[in-house]
């Protein structure tokens, strides 16, 4: 009889204690949502996870847990839940929108690109996504596709310089330096002189082994940024490649002038020694 009394007491205690927190799915989900709206994201996650044990494939729970982790700036944890819900509901616009945002923030460009493509496949206008389609393909090394979208963006907004710089880089990566030069010169004609454009034109002329042209454009860039040591060193390399004595003497003078300010990786020591010997200055 005593054992029965103890059992009944324990049963009552368990029942009383469990009254403090609802265990059915709807109550847990409702309390989790209330905690989320109060910005108590840890509590929301705790309640949502308990509910998830009851319905492991519930779309809203998985989405809301991912959102709560995002609010806590725990992006890796957020991605786990958004990837999980995306497997179950791959065509869901809101899920793919969040995946695009999260994957872009974590620099998972393949994931971000897949999310954009899914949103377009589900009826969104491709034009809405020209910028991410250009940038994500660029970051992924898909230069042919990136080129296509940067050209569309330039046609739509001719005054945005970034599209032109990236388009020129697409051509350079596709081993079309002459096209890269054309794009950069068009950018200068449309947007005005720019030291970055001039230096990139010079680099593409080097690829074509047109060192005399590269020299011209490095000098143009230096007119804008005379304190830029990298530009001076690149000019010296270009002069040295041209082979004439006067060009090599100027290159040597530049190397010596900026020797102290140049990182060791550029190996100016060996260049200076070789030119000193070649020009008979030792």
C-alpha positions, 0 to 999 in steps of 0.5 A, a space after each residue: 500500500 505504501 509503494 502504491 502511495 509513493 507511485 501515485 505521488 510521483 505520478 502527480 508530481 510529474 504531471 504537475 511539472 509537465 504542466 509548466 511546458 506544453 509538449 504537443 506540437 502546436 503549443 510548442 510551435 506557438 510558444 517558439 514563435 512567441 519567443 522569436 517575436 520577443 527576440 528570445 532566439 535561444 528559447 525559440 530554438 529550444 522550443 522549435 527543436 522540441 516540436 521538430 522531434 514530433 514533426 521532423 519534416 515540418 517546413 515552417 519549423 526548419 525555416 524558423 530555426 534557421 532564421 533564429 540562428 541567423 538572428 544570433 549570427 550563427 550562420 553555419 547553424 542557420 545554413 544547416 537548417 536551410 539546406 535541410 528544408 531546401 532538400 524537402 522543399 526545393 522550389 520554395 521561393 522564401 527558402 531559396 531567397 534565404 539561402 541566397 543571402 546566407 550563401 552569399 554572406 558565407 562566400 558559398 557562391 555555388 550555393 548562392 547561384 543555385 538558389 538564384 537559378 531556382 528562383 528564376 526557374 520558379 517564375 522570377 524575372 531573370 533581369 531582377 538577378 542580373 547583378 548576382 548572376 554576373 558576380 556569382 558566375 565571376 566569383 565561380 570562374 564562369 567567365 563566359 556567363 559572367 561576361 554575358 550578364 556584365 554586358 547586359 548590365 552595361 547596356 542597362 546602366 552605362 555609367 556604372 564603372 564596376 561592370 566595365 572593370 569586371 567585364 574587362 577582367 572576364 575577357 582577360 581571364 578568357 585570354 582575350 586581352 585585346 577585348 579587355 583593352 577595348 572595354 577599358 578604353 570604352 570605360 575611359 571614354 564614357 566615364 573619364 580617365 581612371 588610374 585603375 583602367 590605365 594600369 589594367 590596359 597596361 597589364 593587358 598590353 604586357 600579355 600581348 607583349 606590347 611593352 611600348 604600349 604598356 609603358 604609355 599606360 603605366 605612365 598615364 596611371 602614374 600621373 594620377 598616383 605618383 606615390 604608388 610604388 607598385 605602378 613605378 615597379 611595373 613601369 620599370 619591368 616594362 622598360 626593362 623588357 624593351 631592351 634598349 639601353 636608355 630604357 634599361 637605365 631608366 628601369 635601373 634608376 627606378 628600381 634603386 629609387 624604390 628599393 627600400 619601399 618594395 617587398 622582398 618578394 619582388 626580388 629587386 636585389 637580383 634585378 639591380 645586380 643583373 642590370 648593373 652588370 649588363 650596363 657596366 655600372 659595377 
